Amino acid sequence: MADPEETGAALAPARVLVFAAHPDDLDFGAAGTIARWAAAGSDVSYCIMTDGDAGGFDEAHRPDIVARRSAEQEEAARITGARGIHYFHERDGFLEPSYEVVGKTVELIRRIRPEIVLAMHPERAWDRIQKSHPDHLACGEAVTRAVYPAVENPYAYPELAAAGLPAYKLPYLWFYGAPRERENHYVDVTDLVDVKIAAIRVHASQHPDVAQMESRVRAMMQENARRGCLPEGSSAEAFHVVGINTASTIAGF
């Protein structure tokens, strides 16, 4: 398990930027951790890369699915304490880590200058393939390409520097929805399970069986806590934490 000091988890980071492929992804992956940081004073922002226009299960929702899912995400952000949501408006199911998407990601990171970026994982998880929707993988890959080296390279996307967004060295990148073998850090969110569930439940357009969804999420959080060697009865969120520019990394490499 990663050392809390090494991951920057000991204190609430001043600014956090969370990337997701679709509305609701980040609530499943990290709502408890986000709520803890927000309550401690962190300024948390979201970036949703697609409009989630291919999601849902009710044909009656099709005409307004984009507006519905945006409203759901905004309400979920209110519950967790996040302060702002950015949208890339990419097409659901067709997200790619293109030059343009990476560029928008670089721009947002340089604008917000967070201490921690959270993103979906770019590697496929075979233990539960639902974590590895192609858009999830593309989100993780786009953020990874942006974080290193583009965000910190003054010669990458020079138009951003010209517009007053200079290169920035991000300290930490946290992935959620990772393959189990990659997870190295567990955040105890036992006291925030109900907050996380409330944020997920807001995404009603995505839940044909709310009771089953809630039961499964609670069970997975308890399993995370066991894998993280937390006290019996705990619940946790699991992450793959990568230090980008820390005391243990080499500047410039």
N, C-alpha and C positions, 0 to 999 in steps of 0.2 A: 504494500500500500504506500502511496506517495506520502512524503512528509508534509504535514500541513504548512509548515514554514516555507518549504520549497514550492508549494503550489500557490502560495499567496492566500491560503484559506484561513489563516489565523485571525486576520482582521478583515473587516468588510472593505472591499476595494472601492475606491472613489467612484469609478465609472466601469460599467459592464455593458458590453454589446452582445446580444444573443441573436444568432442567425438560425432561421428555420426555412425549410422548403415550403411548408403549408401552414395555414392557421391550424393550431392545436398541437403541432409537433413538439414545440418547446415546452408546452404544459405537461405533456406526457413525460418528457425527458428531464425537466429541470425546474418545474414550478416551485417545489419546496425550497430548493437552494436559492432561487431567485427571490422568493418571499423573505427568506432569512436575511439576505443581503439588503434588500429594500428596507426592511424594518430597522436594520442597523445604520441606514443612511446612505447606502449606495445609490447612485443614479443609474438605473437600469433602462436600457433602450432595446427594442426589438427591431429586427429586420426580417420581414416575411418575403421570400423571393418569388413565390407564385401566388396567384389569387385563389388557389384552391378550387378552381372552377370545375374540375373533374371529380370532386368529392361529393359525399352525401349518399343517401339511400332512398329518398322520397322524391318521386317524380314531380310532386307539387312544388318542390323547392327549386326546380331547375331555372325558372325565369329570373329569380333573384338570388341565386346561390352565392355569387361574389359579394354582394352587399351583405347578405346574411352572415357569411363567414367572417367578413371584416368586422361586423358588429360583435360577433361572438368573441373574436380575438381582443377587441378593445375592452369588452367587459371582463374577460379573463385577465387582461393586463391590470385592470383596476383592482381585481382581487389580489393579485400578487404584489402590487405596488410598483409595477413598471411605469415609467413616466412618458414614454414616447414610442410610437410604432412607425417604422419606415417600410415602404412597399416597393418592390422592384417590378411588379406586375408582369412577371413572366408567365407563360402558359403552363398550366398544371399538366404534368406528364411529359413535358418537353424541355425541362430545365437542363442546360448544359453549362459546363465551366468554360464558357467562351471568353474571348478577349473582352467583350463588352460587359459580361456579367462580372468577371474578375475586376474590371476597371471600376464598376459601380461599387463593388465591395471594398476596393482600396480607397476609393473616395470617402465612403462612409466611415471606415476605420480611421482614416486620417482626420476627418472632421470631428469625430467624437473623442478620439485618442483614449480608448479604454485601457485599463490595467489588465482586464481579462476579456477575451473573446470566447464565447461559447458557440459551438457549431455542431451540426450533425456529423457523424463519422463517415469518412470517405471509403472505408473498407466494408465489404459485404459480411454480414453476420449470418452464418449458416445455421446457428442454433435456433434463431427465430427470424426468418427471412423477411417478415413484415417490417422489421427495423430498417431493411435495406431497399426500400422503394427506390427506383432509379433517381428520382428527384432528391431523395435524401443523400444519396451518394454524390450527386452533382453539387449539392449545397456544400457538403464537406470538402469536396475537391476544389471548388471555387474559392472557399475561404482559405484553405491551405495554400493554394497558389498565391492568393492575395497577401497572406500574412508573411510568407517568406518566398522570394525576397522582395516582392513589389512594394509593400507598404513602407519598408525601410530603405528602399533603393531610390536615391534622389533622381536617378536617370530613368526610372520606370514611370510611365504615364506623366511625362514632363508637363503636360497641360495642367495637371493638378497643382504642381508646385507654382506654376505661373498664376494660378487662380488663388494663391494664398494657402494651399494645403501642402505643407512640406512633408518630407519623409518622417516617419515615426517608428520607433522601435517598440514593438509590443512585448510586454513581459511574458504573458502566459496565454496559451490556447487550451481550452478545455473542450473535449468532445463528449457529446452524449449520444446514446444509441449505438454504442461501440460493440464490436464483437467481445464476448466475455473475456477472452484471453488478453485483450488490450486494456481492460479496465484496471486502473491502479489507484483510484482514490474514491472514497465513499463518504458522503456527507450525511450525517445523522439529521433526519428531518422528522423524527418521531412526533414532535409537537406541532408539526405543520402538515401532517397527512391530510387532515380535513380541508385545509386551505388548498392543497394540491388537487384533491378530489373535486372541490368546488370549482376550481378553474377549469378542470377537464370537463365537468358536467355542463358548463356553459356552452360547450361546442355541441349543442343538442342535435344539430343537423348531421352529425357524424355517428350518432350512437343509436342503433336500432334496438340494443339491449343494454340499457344503462346499468342494471343490477349486475349483469355478468361483467361488464367493463370495470365497474368499481371493484368487484371482488378480485378480478385478475390483477388490477393495478396494486391493490393492497398486498396481495400475495407476493408479487414481484418485488415490492419495496422491502418486505420482510426477508425475502431471499437475498436481496442486495446486502442487507445488514448482516446476515449470517456470513456471507462471503467476505464482508469487510471486518469480521470479528468484532462487531459491536455487541453491546450487552443484549441478553435474551429479551425479546419483546420489542426490539428497536425496529425502525424502518429507515431506509436510506435510499439515496439516489447515487448512481454509479457513474463515474467519468473516466475517460482516458485523458490525463493531464500531460501536456507537453510544455516544457520551458522553452521559450523562444529567445528572450534576452534576459537572463538572470545571472546571479552570482556564479552559477556553475557552468554557464555557457561562455564561449569565446567570442568576444566582440568582433564582428566583421566576418564570421564564418557560420 
